[in-house]
Amino acid sequence: MSERRFSEQEVAALAREAYERGEATFPLRRERAALLMIDMQEEFVRPGWTCYWVPEATRRVPVMKRLLEGCRALGVPVIHTLFSRPHGHLDRPRTGAAMPNRYPGIAADPAWFRDSRIIDELGPRPEEIVLRKPSYGAFYDTPLQTILTNLGRDTIVVAGTLTNYCCGATARQGYERGFRVFVVDDATATDDPAAHEAELRVLRRGFARVLSTDQALAELRDGAPAGR
């Protein structure tokens, strides 16, 4: 057993450094990667349509489109997800309706999250998979892992909304299933800037490499990490 002992100040400094500047050591390779575009649907992106609108997601659509088109040009498969209800809520976690994100006092329109549609700017091509999921993470109760295995992909690049819900849950689930996970910080968005940054800190320390769109595309293209 090591004789080394660590002070409270040392462990706090190590943790802070990992949260703020830590970086996983695995590379981003286009022949091994798939892009997951998470829930860029009208309920979250169409201005003012629902109380679940994420304004920052709307503002970041041009950046997300650049990432999407860049991955397509490089031959990286794209999988889109939608949060909808194809099975009449029977596939949802039972406690979901009890959560405060249902906003008591605001009546939900029956059309919200029923069929759901990806916004035109990020619309899928005919050959791209659109995966309807019943909860936050894209791996939960879906065939995503089988699809990625059949594509020969062991790396996922996560973009979309919300950073600290569906994107973060997908990153965690991917990590737990043995995938190399990348989260694109300027191509994800949530409804609270502080929550966005806090989620990226946690993902950076324990679940994923966190890159910018420029970094991700450069590394996918050149096969070597790009500086900030």
PELINRA-V632031 format. One record per residue. N is the residue number from 1. RES is the residue in one small letter. PSI is psi in whole degrees, -180 to 180 (999 if undefined). Layout:
[[N:RES:PSI] [N:RES:PSI]]
This chain:
[[1:m:138] [2:s:142] [3:e:-10] [4:r:138] [5:r:144] [6:f:135] [7:s:164] [8:e:-39] [9:q:-38] [10:e:-46] [11:v:-35] [12:a:-41] [13:a:-41] [14:l:-46] [15:a:-44] [16:r:-43] [17:e:-42] [18:a:-40] [19:y:-41] [20:e:-40] [21:r:3] [22:g:152] [23:e:127] [24:a:154] [25:t:0] [26:f:152] [27:p:164] [28:l:111] [29:r:127] [30:r:-30] [31:e:-8] [32:r:-4] [33:a:154] [34:a:142] [35:l:128] [36:l:112] [37:m:107] [38:i:113] [39:d:39] [40:m:68] [41:q:166] [42:e:-37] [43:e:-32] [44:f:-22] [45:v:-27] [46:r:117] [47:p:124] [48:g:-1] [49:w:-38] [50:t:167] [51:c:-2] [52:y:10] [53:w:137] [54:v:93] [55:p:-38] [56:e:-32] [57:a:-41] [58:t:-44] [59:r:-30] [60:r:5] [61:v:-44] [62:p:-38] [63:v:-43] [64:m:-38] [65:k:-38] [66:r:-41] [67:l:-45] [68:l:-50] [69:e:-35] [70:g:-43] [71:c:-42] [72:r:-45] [73:a:-29] [74:l:1] [75:g:20] [76:v:123] [77:p:145] [78:v:131] [79:i:124] [80:h:145] [81:t:154] [82:l:139] [83:f:107] [84:s:-173] [85:r:71] [86:p:-15] [87:h:32] [88:g:38] [89:h:-5] [90:l:-13] [91:d:6] [92:r:152] [93:p:137] [94:r:-34] [95:t:-2] [96:g:-43] [97:a:-15] [98:a:-2] [99:m:148] [100:p:-9] [101:n:0] [102:r:-5] [103:y:79] [104:p:138] [105:g:-12] [106:i:117] [107:a:129] [108:a:134] [109:d:132] [110:p:-22] [111:a:-20] [112:w:131] [113:f:17] [114:r:-65] [115:d:-40] [116:s:142] [117:r:132] [118:i:141] [119:i:152] [120:d:-40] [121:e:-26] [122:l:21] [123:g:145] [124:p:150] [125:r:161] [126:p:-34] [127:e:-5] [128:e:144] [129:i:136] [130:v:118] [131:l:120] [132:r:127] [133:k:149] [134:p:-8] [135:s:-161] [136:y:-60] [137:g:142] [138:a:-12] [139:f:-21] [140:y:117] [141:d:35] [142:t:168] [143:p:20] [144:l:-46] [145:q:-42] [146:t:-42] [147:i:-47] [148:l:-41] [149:t:-44] [150:n:-26] [151:l:-10] [152:g:34] [153:r:129] [154:d:14] [155:t:133] [156:i:140] [157:v:118] [158:v:128] [159:a:163] [160:g:-147] [161:t:151] [162:l:143] [163:t:-49] [164:n:7] [165:y:-91] [166:c:-38] [167:c:-49] [168:g:-42] [169:a:-40] [170:t:-43] [171:a:-44] [172:r:-45] [173:q:-38] [174:g:-44] [175:y:-46] [176:e:-18] [177:r:8] [178:g:11] [179:f:150] [180:r:127] [181:v:133] [182:f:135] [183:v:130] [184:v:110] [185:d:-37] [186:d:3] [187:a:21] [188:t:157] [189:a:153] [190:t:-176] [191:d:6] [192:d:115] [193:p:-37] [194:a:-38] [195:a:-35] [196:h:-52] [197:e:-40] [198:a:-41] [199:e:-42] [200:l:-36] [201:r:-45] [202:v:-45] [203:l:-41] [204:r:-40] [205:r:-36] [206:g:-5] [207:f:-24] [208:a:162] [209:r:134] [210:v:119] [211:l:161] [212:s:167] [213:t:-45] [214:d:-44] [215:q:-47] [216:a:-47] [217:l:-38] [218:a:-41] [219:e:-37] [220:l:-38] [221:r:-46] [222:d:-17] [223:g:14] [224:a:145] [225:p:142] [226:a:144] [227:g:160] [228:r:999]]
